[in-house]
């Protein structure tokens, strides 16, 4: 199994980051890569509805998803990167572990949010990760381009509208919104720490350390909370395995394969289709239609994220 690129280790809703390579310019976009990107978006979009439909505790799903990923990645990493894993420096190791802890926080917040608010709301709010990343970078002294700042303002206006809509429904839906927003913020810290680690550590080695940490932390949370980790029908296990294969391995891996040819702007903007994709799947499969007032709010969030993606590309 070839080593996945950096964002293959990212949570479902983290947009693909720029790779530093030039976009394809005026050349025709490769049809095969466009098809692979569409498959990737489909796999990622399936994540939220599948989690919502799986008859197992959200924390248990989060644990097994990561544990299964370690089981798939581990043998390859230990075979091809054993020397590197032994030689990881103390600072890089600590940062990778910290990233794994933040990824565990992301999953521990986002997955329960899908049981408290609509799939459309939870997915839209967790995709605000790029906005939290920009805010964190601003605290570190980096000033974003004007178009990016406008995009942040538009997206957060959408967040305010969406949370107001959900507050009118129930306090539980509003709490679900808060968990999804917190999950997006945790993912931002995870992305920034991971980017620093990958300066000196290969993606495969970093991913193994990060996912292992995430699984261990989530296992501790499940045990502390008394969350059952088994005893479900075989269909539930197949759903968890499908979640791991489609969203974690297929979805993000394919999106990071095509970013080389399609460019970061096309790829990251396309990944924003996860929100309407997940909402459509949830509506058709689960009969979960968001209230009419939520659609303009989700639209504002998506427009803001598109502006952020375009502004980031112009700056690079």
BELWOSUL-V185073 format. One record per residue. RES is the residue in one letter. OMEGA is omega as a letter, one per 40 degrees, with the letter a starting at -180 (999 if undefined). D_LAST is the distance of its C-alpha to the last C-alpha in whole Angstrom. Layout:
# BELWOSUL-V185073
res & omega & d_last
RES & OMEGA & D_LAST
RES & OMEGA & D_LAST
This chain:
# BELWOSUL-V185073
res & omega & d_last
X & a & 32
X & a & 28
X & i & 26
X & i & 24
X & a & 20
X & a & 19
X & i & 19
X & i & 22
X & a & 23
X & i & 22
X & a & 24
X & a & 24
X & i & 22
X & a & 19
X & a & 16
X & a & 15
X & i & 12
X & a & 9
X & a & 10
X & i & 8
X & a & 10
X & i & 9
X & a & 11
X & i & 14
X & a & 14
X & i & 17
X & i & 19
X & a & 22
X & a & 20
X & a & 23
X & a & 26
X & a & 26
X & i & 23
X & i & 23
X & i & 26
X & i & 25
X & i & 22
X & i & 25
X & i & 27
X & a & 25
X & i & 24
X & i & 28
X & a & 29
X & a & 26
X & a & 28
X & a & 31
X & a & 31
X & i & 32
X & a & 35
X & i & 36
X & a & 36
X & a & 38
X & a & 40
X & a & 41
X & i & 44
X & i & 43
X & a & 42
X & a & 38
X & i & 38
X & i & 40
X & i & 38
X & i & 35
X & a & 37
X & i & 38
X & a & 34
X & i & 33
X & i & 36
X & i & 36
X & i & 33
X & i & 34
X & i & 37
X & a & 35
X & a & 32
X & a & 35
X & i & 37
X & a & 34
X & a & 32
X & i & 36
X & a & 37
X & a & 33
X & a & 32
X & a & 35
X & i & 35
X & i & 31
X & i & 32
X & a & 35
X & i & 33
X & a & 30
X & a & 30
X & a & 31
X & a & 28
X & i & 26
X & i & 29
X & i & 29
X & i & 26
X & i & 26
X & i & 29
X & i & 28
X & i & 25
X & i & 28
X & i & 30
X & i & 27
X & i & 27
X & i & 31
X & i & 30
X & a & 28
X & a & 30
X & i & 33
X & a & 32
X & a & 31
X & i & 33
X & a & 36
X & a & 34
X & i & 35
X & a & 39
X & i & 39
X & a & 36
X & i & 36
X & a & 33
X & a & 31
X & a & 31
X & a & 30
X & i & 27
X & a & 26
X & a & 26
X & i & 25
X & i & 22
X & i & 21
X & i & 19
X & i & 15
X & i & 17
X & i & 19
X & i & 16
X & i & 14
X & i & 18
X & i & 18
X & i & 15
X & i & 17
X & i & 20
X & i & 19
X & i & 17
X & a & 14
X & a & 13
X & i & 11
X & a & 10
X & a & 13
X & i & 13
X & i & 12
X & i & 15
X & i & 17
X & i & 16
X & a & 18
X & i & 21
X & a & 22
X & i & 21
X & i & 23
X & i & 26
X & i & 26
X & a & 27
X & i & 30
X & a & 31
X & i & 31
X & i & 33
X & i & 35
X & a & 36
X & i & 37
X & i & 39
X & i & 41
X & a & 42
X & i & 43
X & i & 42
X & i & 41
X & i & 38
X & i & 37
X & i & 37
X & i & 35
X & a & 32
X & i & 32
X & i & 32
X & i & 29
X & i & 27
X & i & 28
X & i & 27
X & i & 24
X & i & 23
X & i & 25
X & i & 22
X & i & 19
X & i & 21
X & a & 22
X & a & 18
X & i & 17
X & i & 20
X & i & 20
X & i & 16
X & a & 18
X & a & 21
X & i & 19
X & a & 18
X & a & 22
X & i & 24
X & a & 23
X & a & 23
X & a & 26
X & i & 28
X & a & 25
X & a & 26
X & i & 30
X & a & 30
X & a & 28
X & i & 30
X & i & 33
X & a & 33
X & a & 32
X & a & 35
X & i & 37
X & a & 36
X & i & 37
X & i & 40
X & i & 41
X & i & 40
X & a & 42
X & a & 45
X & a & 45
X & a & 45
X & a & 47
X & i & 45
X & a & 47
X & i & 45
X & a & 47
X & a & 50
X & i & 49
X & a & 50
X & a & 48
X & i & 46
X & i & 44
X & i & 43
X & i & 42
X & i & 40
X & i & 38
X & i & 38
X & i & 36
X & i & 34
X & a & 33
X & a & 33
X & a & 31
X & a & 28
X & a & 28
X & a & 28
X & a & 28
X & a & 25
X & i & 23
X & i & 23
X & a & 23
X & a & 20
X & i & 18
X & a & 20
X & a & 19
X & i & 15
X & a & 15
X & a & 17
X & a & 16
X & a & 12
X & a & 10
X & i & 10
X & a & 14
X & a & 15
X & i & 14
X & a & 15
X & a & 18
X & i & 19
X & i & 20
X & i & 23
X & a & 24
X & i & 26
X & i & 28
X & i & 29
X & i & 30
X & a & 32
X & i & 33
X & i & 35
X & a & 36
X & a & 38
X & a & 39
X & a & 40
X & a & 41
X & a & 42
X & i & 40
X & i & 39
X & i & 37
X & a & 38
X & a & 38
X & a & 36
X & a & 33
X & i & 32
X & a & 30
X & i & 29
X & i & 27
X & i & 26
X & i & 24
X & a & 23
X & i & 21
X & i & 20
X & i & 18
X & i & 17
X & i & 15
X & i & 14
X & i & 12
X & a & 11
X & i & 10
X & i & 9
X & i & 6
X & i & 5
X & a & 5
X & a & 4
X & 999 & 0
